[in-house]
């Protein structure tokens, strides 16, 4: 067996191993990851909403409004409205 044949055999074995690895990854992705993607996305969205709510509450407290008061609740609404306007402006400008 000459060197050329050995290299060819090693190349073929490595190529087969890489294809097998790719196939195993695709099967794993389809069976394990894909079904959970919607759940993971929902969990991330819930976490983001909670972070935003906590952030708005901390700003209203920082501005001297006590939790549960009408001013505090109005502050939350105003900050939510402000955030929506900023996000809309950002998404509108990113379309170009």
C-alpha positions in Angstrom: 0.0 0.0 0.0 1.6 3.2 -1.1 1.2 6.7 0.5 -1.3 7.9 -2.0 -3.7 5.0 -1.1 -3.2 5.6 2.7 -4.0 9.3 2.3 -7.1 8.5 0.2 -8.3 6.0 2.8 -7.8 8.5 5.7 -9.5 11.1 3.7 -12.5 8.8 3.0 -12.8 7.9 6.7 -12.6 11.5 7.9 -15.2 12.5 5.3 -17.6 9.7 6.4 -17.1 10.7 10.0 -17.9 14.3 9.3 -21.1 13.3 7.4 -22.1 11.0 10.2 -21.6 13.9 12.7 -23.6 16.2 10.6 -26.4 13.7 10.3 -26.4 13.1 14.1 -26.5 16.8 14.8 -29.5 17.3 12.4 -31.3 14.4 14.1 -30.6 15.8 17.5 -31.7 19.3 16.5 -35.0 18.0 15.1 -35.7 15.7 18.0 -34.5 17.8 21.0 -34.1 21.5 20.1 -36.8 22.2 17.5 -39.8 21.2 19.7 -38.5 23.4 22.6 -37.9 26.5 20.5 -41.3 28.0 20.9 -41.2 27.3 24.7 -37.8 28.9 25.0 -38.9 31.9 22.9 -41.9 32.4 25.2 -39.7 32.2 28.3 -37.4 34.8 26.9 -40.3 37.1 26.0 -41.7 36.7 29.6 -38.3 37.5 31.1 -38.0 40.6 28.9 -41.4 41.8 29.9 -40.6 41.3 33.6 -37.3 43.2 33.2 -39.0 46.1 31.4 -41.6 46.3 34.2 -39.0 46.2 36.9 -37.0 48.9 35.0 -40.0 51.2 34.7 -40.9 50.7 38.4 -37.3 51.5 39.5 -37.4 54.8 37.4 -40.7 55.8 39.0 -39.3 55.1 42.5 -36.2 57.0 41.6 -38.3 60.0 40.6 -39.7 59.9 44.2 -43.1 58.2 43.6 -44.3 55.6 46.0 -45.4 52.2 44.9 -49.2 51.9 44.7 -50.0 55.6 44.4 -51.8 57.2 41.4 -48.7 59.1 40.5 -46.7 55.9 40.4 -49.2 54.2 38.2 -49.4 57.2 35.9 -45.6 57.2 35.8 -45.6 53.5 34.7 -48.1 54.3 31.9 -46.1 57.3 30.8 -42.8 55.4 30.7 -44.5 52.5 28.8 -45.8 55.0 26.2 -42.4 56.6 25.9 -40.8 53.3 25.4 -43.3 52.3 22.7 -42.6 55.5 20.8 -38.8 55.0 21.0 -39.1 51.4 19.9 -41.4 52.3 17.0 -39.0 55.1 15.9 -36.1 52.7 16.1 -37.9 50.0 14.1 -39.0 52.6 11.5 -35.5 53.9 11.1 -34.0 50.4 10.8 -36.2 49.5 7.9 -34.1 51.6 5.6 
